[in-house]
């Protein structure tokens, strides 16, 4: 080999080594930190993805569970890049049954601002005060209508949990701990909802039994604002969970209160109650002992439980302070395919059935409703608010914001971006301080869009959007108002009159509305 050829080869090797070294130490891209050099191929393929899909693979709205357009919107929002789309919709709205169309108002009391960045700074609190109806000691009004859903340390890496917690602090929203307990990664400024699952992780004794004193210690030692009793999850209702022994690290064992290096099994049912009446007794016990509002989380299947629950609430005065409804289209780290595909109702249908049961008994205004199941997308969230949701929880969308690329490897412990894995090498690729800003950017952008759409509908807050503002298309020539689709009567889906008045005053003091150009001299006169 000639001297010039040797020099060229040496130069190429040096260049490659330099790229590898840079990829390993940079902090912006988890994929490159974990897969130096090779990771660049993914970004190159992504850059030509629209062209490849247009002619070879799939359209922008065909991929699942999140389409390319939906992921692009989350990624751009998280990076504070341009998340606008050009040339008009490519959704097949004329022929898609069930397509939701939001109806704007020409003249109304609320007016959206037009500039792209307008609304990022807006505070959009919940329209209801959690715990007020039952006079809990530590009632509060959540500062954000968008919050981070239940994802446990164990399902997600410690770095991912930390990024979300830091992001929650920056965005002023809540983070649900998930049923895996509170770890050191949950203690970076974000306020928490502590979820209590069937295994009582974080508040159990050495035999695995619920321990009230340990629950008090958890509440006293972390910024916990409320407790959530997990009855079921949309993606795997009626099932417990299993964290295999290789994943049960010392940190996970400490957070959950279990022995390390052993299979961690969550039962399918709670031991502290066995029917609806005893569930209500336990809710009241937890609220009395901690002072915190207490809620329940469930997927929707048989409606007999909800009927019995509301009948007892009405007759005894006991009851949850909030109800989280998880749609069957929601996510999970791992579950049997039949459960993710076919067990439990999708969010809109399931929630509407439950809400009507509460409303018909005069209880809907006393409970704060939280929704989950792909509600981190503005169009889905608007329909949810119109149906009566007071806050939305985001899970997989928040994962996308901190680096998830929808590889769907959550159940294999090989998540390439370090989000859903306990592999130390892969998790190191995710830098919490960097990804926290992206989580916060995504949440504030979603709040901004919800606020703008609410104002386009003529109201000051997403919780004030009524069912008359949404039509459901059933073909090219037919649309049906949302309240007719789900058998709502006038007034259903809205907070009480006093709650509406209070949230309007709060939003008016925030200065979030737009306006018009200065009037002409003739119109002014």
Beta strands, then each sheet from edge to edge (+ up, - down):
strand 1: 99-102
strand 2: 146-148
strand 3: 174-176
strand 4: 191-196
strand 5: 224-230
strand 6: 241-243
strand 7: 264-266
strand 8: 293-298
strand 9: 322-326
strand 10: 368-372
strand 11: 391-394
strand 12: 470-473
strand 13: 479-481
sheet 1: 1+ 12- 13+
sheet 2: 2+ 11+ 10+ 9+ 8+ 5+ 4+ 3+
sheet 3: 6+ 7-
end
